[in-house]
Amino acid sequence: MPLQCHFAAQDDWVSPAAAADFEKKLQAAGKKFEIHRYPGHHAFMNSDRKEVHDAQAAKQAFDRCVAFFKKHLA
């Protein structure tokens, strides 16, 4: 099963180091995946959290999700 991940570069919950470690483990296991990183904070897609919401990154992440689902769930 392919996997798509979206991480924020300034995330202190899933830190950039944790995301990089996860990516290395996926590579070592030979998994099919996409990882996307965005310059914002954790929950950058959550429009209710005005202090961290990044509309441009949220749209890009959402569009990537939709394309991924169309490709793999068709």
N, C-alpha and C positions, 0 to 999 in steps of 0.2 A: 504494500500500500504506500503510495507516494505521500510525502508530508510537505506542508508549506508552513513556514514560521515567520512571524513578524516581531522584531525586537526594537526597542527604543534605545538609542545610544546613551541616554542619560537616565537609565532605569536603575533604581537601587533595589528593586524586588527581584527581577531577573537581570542581573548585572551583565554588562558587556563581556566580562570574563566568563560568566556562567554560560552565556550564549555561545561564545567561542569554543568553550569546552564541549558543549552539546554538539556543535557542528563537527568538531574533530571526532567525536564518538560515532556520529552518524556516518562520516566518511570511512572510518575504520571498519564499521560494520557493513559497508557496501550498500547503504540504503539510498533510495531515490528521494531527494528532497530539494527544496528551495528555501533559502534563508534570505530574508530582506531586513535591512536595518534602516531605521529612520532617526533623524537628529533630535527627536523630542524625548519626553519623559514617559514613564509607565502610564498607561491608559490614554495615550495620545489620540485614540479614536473615540473616546467617550465625550460626546458633546455636552454632557451635563457637568463635566469637570472643566470649567472654563480656564482654570489656572494651568492646565496641561494640554487641553485640546489643541490639535494642530489640524485644521481643516484640509490643508493640501496633502499632508502625509496620510490622513485618514482616507481621503478619496483614493489616493494611490494604492493604499493597502486594500481597500475594499474592491477596487477594480482588479487588483491582482488575485484576490480571493475568488471573485466571480469567474475570471478567466481560468483559474486553476480548477474550479468545480466543473465548469463546462468541458474542459479537456478530460478530466478524469472520471466524471460521473455521467458522461454521455452514453 
